Amino acid sequence: MKSKKTLIIGIIALVLVCAWGGAFLYRQPPADTRGPRYAGAITCIKCHKNIYDAYLTTAHSGTTQPANIHNIHGSFNGPRNVLTLTDGQKIVMEKRDSGLYQVGYVNGKQTKARRFDIRFGGVKAETYLYWQGLQLFELPVSYFKALKGWTNSPGYSPFHINFDRAIVTRCLECHSSYLYEVPQETLAKTTNLFEKSTMIYGIDCERCHGPAAEHVNFQTANPEVKKDKYMVRFKSLTRQQKLDACAVCHSVNTDNFERTAFAFKPGDTLANFKTPDFFPKKQDITKMDVHGNQNGMLAVSKCFFMSNMDCTTCHNTHVNERGNVMLYNQKCLNCHNNANHNSCKMASQAGDGLQTRCIDCHMPAMASRAITMKGSSDQRVEPYLVRTHRIAIYPDESKKIMAFLAKNATHKN
């Protein structure tokens, strides 16, 4: 009888322990944010300080940052801190004692206020997130550089106040290096719950180069060994592996990942992480959106399948090359020249413009259909322009460039 009673008490205790453990499992992320194989990007400084410092100026490094008055570029001073909607609705960007806020008002009465917690992006636009418990939500107002002011955030209506667009893991997989997602079974299968203390902002060294703890430990213990050990050299990867490493984020927006992209490491095969790639047929090319699908657009370019080029042929991700049009033009001319018998057919008409306008003709900035931006109600809609990575002949763009060059030549004469 006593043993039976002891057994019952033991079972009850076990049930309570399991219940307690399940309820609080989300408070127990891995001891090291990404696990013991990772050293943290800060450890790279000792041997790679110049590269590390240069990388901090790049767009990849700043894909996410804790939001503050220094990295939010929109105004918090009236009247430029207001986004007017419709029917007496407006959202005001305000400084308060507890932080920076977006505040919704209807007919002058406050309806909701949420704090700027995280900044997304920063090159063409900035979008912001706020924490509510274990969930992340997108704030309804973004800063758009083309407007030099506030506008509706992607996915939000420019006509009504709404603060309820939840941020899913896929957003974070391309805008950060890691954030621990709470397993669904721990909280009644609620999704998109995160442990904020585990967030690694931006795209850091180990996101692209892989876990570095073993490398750091060996090189620290053996400083006389100059050849790097226990790291995958990006240059040693195959063309497809290099493309896959970039396509984790720069591929079709509708990709359905079956495994978290946080687990992808250089040398992995991207097809093992998601459903098969959508490779557009020729008639579908016009349906491709320029936002976020650089890999897909490059793949349908003649330059791509007539060469062995990959993303690093034109891009050095360790330095900030943004806006350096001359640099990218030179990349084109390295292949397209008289010696290779494939120079520009309009070279005689282009004159000096041949050295400066290659990508304007063949990779023009085009409006995204996936993202639309609108300022206050008295402002016109501005297109969200992204340089296409489908390298091709665009007759209308060529005509514009040639007209521009001809006009400049006339003024010089």
C-alpha positions as CSV (number, residue, x, y, z in Angstrom):
1,M,0.0,0.0,0.0
2,K,2.8,2.3,1.0
3,S,4.7,1.6,-2.3
4,K,1.6,2.3,-4.3
5,K,1.1,5.6,-2.5
6,T,4.7,6.5,-3.2
7,L,4.3,5.6,-6.8
8,I,1.3,7.8,-7.2
9,I,3.1,10.7,-5.5
10,G,6.0,10.2,-7.8
11,I,3.8,10.3,-10.9
12,I,2.1,13.5,-9.7
13,A,5.5,15.1,-9.0
14,L,6.7,14.1,-12.5
15,V,3.6,15.6,-14.1
16,L,4.2,18.8,-12.2
17,V,7.8,19.0,-13.2
18,C,7.0,18.4,-16.9
19,A,4.2,21.0,-16.8
20,W,6.6,23.5,-15.1
21,G,9.3,22.7,-17.5
22,G,7.0,23.1,-20.5
23,A,5.7,26.4,-19.3
24,F,9.2,27.9,-18.8
25,L,11.1,26.2,-21.6
26,Y,10.9,29.4,-23.6
27,R,13.0,31.1,-20.9
28,Q,15.8,28.7,-21.5
29,P,17.4,29.3,-24.9
30,P,20.8,27.7,-25.6
31,A,23.5,28.8,-23.2
32,D,25.3,30.5,-26.1
33,T,22.9,32.2,-28.4
34,R,23.8,30.0,-31.4
35,G,25.5,27.3,-29.6
36,P,29.1,26.5,-28.5
37,R,30.4,26.2,-32.1
38,Y,30.0,30.0,-32.5
39,A,32.6,32.5,-31.2
40,G,30.8,35.7,-31.8
41,A,31.8,38.3,-34.4
42,I,33.7,40.4,-31.8
43,T,36.4,37.7,-31.7
44,C,37.3,38.4,-35.4
45,I,38.7,41.8,-34.6
46,K,42.0,40.6,-33.2
47,C,43.1,39.2,-36.6
48,H,40.8,40.9,-39.0
49,K,40.3,44.4,-37.6
50,N,40.5,46.2,-41.0
51,I,37.9,43.9,-42.6
52,Y,35.7,44.1,-39.5
53,D,35.8,47.9,-39.3
54,A,35.1,48.2,-43.1
55,Y,32.2,45.8,-42.8
56,L,30.5,47.8,-40.2
57,T,29.8,50.5,-42.8
58,T,28.0,48.1,-45.1
59,A,24.2,47.5,-45.6
60,H,24.5,43.9,-44.5
61,S,25.9,45.0,-41.1
62,G,23.0,47.3,-40.5
63,T,20.1,45.2,-41.6
64,T,18.9,45.4,-38.0
65,Q,19.9,47.6,-35.1
66,P,18.4,48.6,-31.8
67,A,16.4,51.7,-32.7
68,N,17.5,55.1,-31.3
69,I,17.4,58.8,-32.1
70,H,20.8,58.5,-33.9
71,N,19.8,55.9,-36.4
72,I,16.2,56.9,-37.1
73,H,16.3,59.5,-39.8
74,G,12.7,60.7,-39.8
75,S,11.8,63.9,-38.0
76,F,10.3,63.9,-34.5
77,N,9.5,67.6,-34.7
78,G,6.2,69.0,-35.8
79,P,4.7,69.2,-38.4
80,R,7.1,66.8,-40.2
81,N,6.6,64.1,-37.6
82,V,3.0,63.4,-38.7
83,L,1.7,60.9,-41.2
84,T,-1.9,62.0,-42.1
85,L,-4.2,59.2,-43.1
86,T,-8.0,59.6,-43.6
87,D,-11.2,60.3,-41.6
88,G,-9.4,62.3,-38.9
89,Q,-6.7,59.6,-38.5
90,K,-3.0,60.3,-38.1
91,I,0.1,58.7,-36.7
92,V,2.6,60.9,-34.9
93,M,6.2,60.2,-34.2
94,E,6.9,61.4,-30.6
95,K,9.7,61.6,-28.1
96,R,8.6,60.5,-24.7
97,D,10.5,60.0,-21.4
98,S,10.4,56.2,-21.9
99,G,11.6,56.3,-25.5
100,L,10.6,57.1,-29.1
101,Y,7.0,56.2,-30.1
102,Q,4.6,56.0,-33.0
103,V,1.2,57.1,-31.7
104,G,-2.1,56.7,-33.4
105,Y,-4.8,59.4,-33.1
106,V,-8.4,59.5,-34.2
107,N,-9.9,63.0,-34.1
108,G,-7.2,64.1,-31.7
109,K,-7.7,61.2,-29.3
110,Q,-4.8,58.8,-28.8
111,T,-5.7,55.2,-29.7
112,K,-2.4,53.3,-29.4
113,A,1.2,54.1,-28.8
114,R,4.1,51.7,-29.5
115,R,7.8,52.2,-29.0
116,F,10.5,52.1,-31.7
117,D,12.5,49.0,-30.6
118,I,14.3,47.7,-33.7
119,R,15.3,49.4,-37.0
120,F,15.1,47.3,-40.2
121,G,17.1,48.4,-43.2
122,G,18.5,51.9,-43.8
123,V,19.7,52.1,-47.4
124,K,16.5,53.1,-49.3
125,A,14.1,53.0,-46.4
126,E,13.9,52.2,-42.7
127,T,11.1,50.1,-41.2
128,Y,10.7,49.6,-37.4
129,L,9.6,46.9,-35.0
130,Y,8.3,46.8,-31.5
131,W,8.3,44.2,-28.9
132,Q,5.0,43.1,-27.2
133,G,5.8,40.3,-24.7
134,L,7.5,37.6,-26.7
135,Q,6.2,38.8,-30.1
136,L,7.6,41.3,-32.6
137,F,5.3,43.5,-34.6
138,E,6.0,46.0,-37.4
139,L,5.3,49.6,-36.7
140,P,2.9,51.2,-39.3
141,V,5.1,54.1,-40.3
142,S,8.5,53.8,-42.1
143,Y,11.0,56.4,-43.2
144,F,11.4,56.6,-47.0
145,K,14.5,58.4,-48.3
146,A,13.0,59.2,-51.7
147,L,10.2,61.1,-49.9
148,K,12.6,62.5,-47.2
149,G,9.9,61.7,-44.7
150,W,7.5,59.2,-43.2
151,T,5.3,56.8,-45.2
152,N,3.2,53.7,-44.6
153,S,5.3,50.6,-43.8
154,P,5.2,47.6,-46.2
155,G,2.1,45.6,-45.7
156,Y,0.2,48.4,-44.1
157,S,-2.6,50.5,-45.6
158,P,-1.9,54.2,-46.0
159,F,-5.5,55.0,-45.0
160,H,-6.1,53.4,-41.6
161,I,-4.3,53.0,-38.3
162,N,-3.1,49.5,-37.7
163,F,-0.3,48.2,-35.5
164,D,-0.9,44.5,-35.7
165,R,1.3,43.1,-38.5
166,A,3.3,40.3,-36.8
167,I,6.9,39.7,-37.7
168,V,7.6,36.1,-38.6
169,T,10.9,34.1,-38.4
170,R,11.6,34.4,-42.2
171,C,11.8,38.2,-41.9
172,L,14.4,37.9,-39.2
173,E,16.4,35.2,-41.0
174,C,17.3,37.8,-43.6
175,H,17.6,40.8,-41.4
176,S,19.5,39.4,-38.5
177,S,22.0,36.7,-37.6
178,Y,19.9,34.9,-35.0
179,L,16.9,35.1,-32.8
180,Y,15.8,32.1,-30.7
181,E,12.2,31.1,-31.6
182,V,10.1,29.6,-28.8
183,P,9.0,26.1,-29.8
184,Q,5.3,26.0,-30.6
185,E,4.5,23.2,-28.1
186,T,5.6,25.2,-25.1
187,L,2.9,27.9,-25.3
188,A,-0.3,26.3,-26.7
189,K,1.1,26.2,-30.2
190,T,1.3,30.0,-30.5
191,T,3.8,30.9,-33.3
192,N,6.2,33.8,-33.8
193,L,7.4,33.9,-30.2
194,F,11.0,34.9,-29.5
195,E,13.5,35.3,-26.7
196,K,14.6,38.9,-27.2
197,S,17.9,38.4,-25.2
198,T,19.2,36.0,-27.9
199,M,19.0,38.4,-30.8
200,I,22.1,39.0,-32.9
201,Y,21.7,42.2,-34.9
202,G,22.7,42.6,-38.5
203,I,24.4,40.0,-40.7
204,D,27.5,39.2,-38.8
205,C,30.8,37.4,-39.8
206,E,29.6,33.9,-38.8
207,R,26.4,34.2,-40.6
208,C,28.3,34.1,-43.9
209,H,31.5,32.3,-42.9
210,G,30.0,29.7,-40.6
211,P,30.7,28.9,-36.9
212,A,34.2,30.1,-35.9
213,A,34.8,28.8,-32.3
214,E,37.1,26.0,-33.4
215,H,39.0,28.3,-35.7
216,V,39.4,31.0,-33.1
217,N,40.6,28.5,-30.4
218,F,43.2,27.0,-32.7
219,Q,44.6,30.2,-34.1
220,T,44.8,31.8,-30.6
221,A,46.6,28.7,-29.3
222,N,48.9,28.5,-32.3
223,P,49.7,32.1,-33.4
224,E,52.7,30.9,-35.4
225,V,50.3,29.0,-37.8
226,K,49.5,31.6,-40.5
227,K,47.3,29.4,-42.6
228,D,43.7,29.6,-41.4
229,K,42.3,26.4,-40.0
230,Y,38.7,25.1,-39.3
231,M,37.0,27.7,-41.5
232,V,35.4,27.4,-44.9
233,R,37.1,29.7,-47.4
234,F,34.4,31.3,-49.5
235,K,36.7,31.3,-52.5
236,S,37.0,27.5,-52.3
237,L,33.3,27.0,-52.7
238,T,31.8,25.9,-56.0
239,R,29.8,28.4,-58.1
240,Q,26.5,27.0,-57.0
241,Q,27.6,26.9,-53.3
242,K,28.5,30.6,-53.5
243,L,25.1,31.4,-55.2
244,D,23.3,29.4,-52.5
245,A,25.0,31.3,-49.7
246,C,23.6,34.6,-51.1
247,A,20.3,33.2,-52.3
248,V,19.4,32.3,-48.7
249,C,18.1,35.9,-48.6
250,H,18.4,37.2,-52.1
251,S,16.0,34.8,-53.8
252,V,12.3,34.5,-54.5
253,N,10.2,36.2,-51.9
254,T,7.7,33.4,-51.9
255,D,10.2,30.6,-51.1
256,N,8.8,28.2,-48.5
257,F,11.6,27.2,-46.1
258,E,11.1,23.9,-44.4
259,R,14.2,24.3,-42.2
260,T,15.3,27.6,-40.6
261,A,17.7,29.6,-42.7
262,F,19.6,30.4,-39.5
263,A,21.0,26.8,-39.8
264,F,22.4,27.4,-43.3
265,K,26.2,27.4,-43.4
266,P,28.6,28.1,-46.3
267,G,28.9,25.0,-48.4
268,D,25.4,23.8,-47.6
269,T,22.9,23.1,-50.4
270,L,20.0,25.5,-50.3
271,A,17.6,23.1,-51.9
272,N,17.8,21.0,-48.7
273,F,16.3,23.9,-46.8
274,K,13.2,24.7,-48.9
275,T,10.8,23.6,-51.5
276,P,12.2,23.5,-55.1
277,D,13.2,26.8,-56.5
278,F,10.8,28.6,-58.8
279,F,12.8,29.0,-62.0
280,P,10.7,31.3,-64.3
281,K,10.1,30.5,-67.9
282,K,10.8,33.2,-70.4
283,Q,7.3,34.4,-70.5
284,D,7.2,34.8,-66.7
285,I,10.3,37.0,-66.4
286,T,8.2,40.2,-66.5
287,K,6.3,39.0,-63.4
288,M,9.4,38.8,-61.3
289,D,9.7,41.6,-58.7
290,V,13.0,43.4,-58.3
291,H,12.8,43.5,-54.5
292,G,14.6,40.6,-52.8
293,N,15.0,38.4,-55.9
294,Q,18.5,39.3,-57.1
295,N,19.5,35.6,-57.4
296,G,16.5,34.7,-59.5
297,M,16.9,37.7,-61.8
298,L,20.6,37.1,-62.3
299,A,19.8,33.5,-63.2
300,V,17.8,34.5,-66.2
301,S,20.5,36.9,-67.5
302,K,22.5,36.0,-70.6
303,C,25.7,37.3,-68.8
304,F,25.1,34.7,-66.1
305,F,24.6,31.6,-68.2
306,M,27.2,32.6,-70.8
307,S,29.9,32.9,-68.1
308,N,31.0,31.5,-64.7
309,M,30.0,34.7,-62.8
310,D,28.6,34.6,-59.3
311,C,27.5,37.3,-56.9
312,T,31.1,38.0,-55.8
313,T,32.1,38.7,-59.4
314,C,30.6,42.2,-58.9
315,H,30.2,42.5,-55.1
316,N,32.8,42.7,-52.3
317,T,30.6,42.3,-49.3
318,H,33.3,43.4,-46.9
319,V,33.3,47.0,-48.0
320,N,30.7,49.7,-48.6
321,E,30.6,50.1,-52.4
322,R,27.1,51.5,-52.4
323,G,26.6,54.2,-55.1
324,N,30.0,53.6,-56.7
325,V,28.6,53.4,-60.3
326,M,32.0,53.7,-61.9
327,L,33.2,50.6,-60.0
328,Y,30.4,48.5,-61.3
329,N,30.7,49.8,-64.8
330,Q,34.3,48.6,-64.7
331,K,33.1,45.2,-63.8
332,C,31.1,45.1,-67.0
333,L,34.0,46.4,-69.1
334,N,36.3,43.6,-67.7
335,C,34.3,41.2,-69.9
336,H,32.7,43.4,-72.5
337,N,35.5,44.8,-74.5
338,N,37.0,44.8,-78.0
339,A,39.6,42.1,-77.0
340,N,36.8,39.7,-76.2
341,H,34.8,40.7,-79.3
342,N,31.7,41.5,-77.2
343,S,31.9,45.2,-76.6
344,C,28.8,47.5,-76.5
345,K,27.1,47.8,-79.9
346,M,26.3,51.4,-79.1
347,A,29.9,52.3,-78.2
348,S,30.4,54.7,-81.1
349,Q,27.2,56.7,-80.0
350,A,27.8,56.4,-76.3
351,G,31.3,58.0,-76.4
352,D,32.6,58.7,-72.9
353,G,29.2,57.4,-71.6
354,L,30.4,53.9,-72.3
355,Q,32.6,54.2,-69.3
356,T,29.9,55.5,-66.9
357,R,26.5,54.3,-67.9
358,C,26.7,50.5,-68.4
359,I,24.4,49.5,-65.5
360,D,22.0,52.3,-66.1
361,C,21.3,50.8,-69.5
362,H,21.5,47.2,-68.7
363,M,20.5,47.0,-65.0
364,P,18.2,50.0,-64.5
365,A,16.4,50.9,-61.3
366,M,12.8,49.6,-61.5
367,A,9.8,50.0,-59.3
368,S,8.9,47.2,-57.0
369,R,5.3,45.8,-57.1
370,A,5.8,44.2,-53.7
371,I,6.5,47.4,-51.9
372,T,4.5,50.6,-52.3
373,M,5.1,53.9,-50.4
374,K,2.8,56.8,-49.8
375,G,3.5,59.9,-47.8
376,S,0.9,62.2,-46.2
377,S,-2.4,62.5,-48.0
378,D,-1.3,65.5,-49.9
379,Q,1.8,63.7,-51.3
380,R,1.9,61.5,-54.4
381,V,2.8,57.9,-54.3
382,E,6.5,57.3,-54.8
383,P,7.8,54.1,-56.5
384,Y,10.2,52.0,-54.4
385,L,13.1,51.7,-56.9
386,V,15.5,48.8,-56.9
387,R,18.2,48.2,-59.4
388,T,17.3,45.0,-61.3
389,H,19.7,42.1,-61.4
390,R,18.3,40.8,-64.7
391,I,21.1,42.0,-67.0
392,A,19.5,42.6,-70.3
393,I,18.8,45.1,-73.1
394,Y,16.2,47.6,-72.1
395,P,15.4,49.7,-75.2
396,D,13.5,52.5,-73.4
397,E,16.3,52.9,-70.8
398,S,18.9,52.9,-73.6
399,K,17.0,55.7,-75.4
400,K,16.9,57.8,-72.3
401,I,20.6,57.4,-71.7
402,M,21.6,58.1,-75.3
403,A,19.4,61.3,-75.3
404,F,21.0,62.4,-72.0
405,L,24.5,61.8,-73.4
406,A,23.7,63.6,-76.7
407,K,22.3,66.6,-74.8
408,N,25.4,66.8,-72.6
409,A,27.7,66.6,-75.7
410,T,25.7,69.5,-77.3
411,H,26.2,71.6,-74.2
412,K,30.0,70.9,-74.1
413,N,30.3,72.0,-77.8
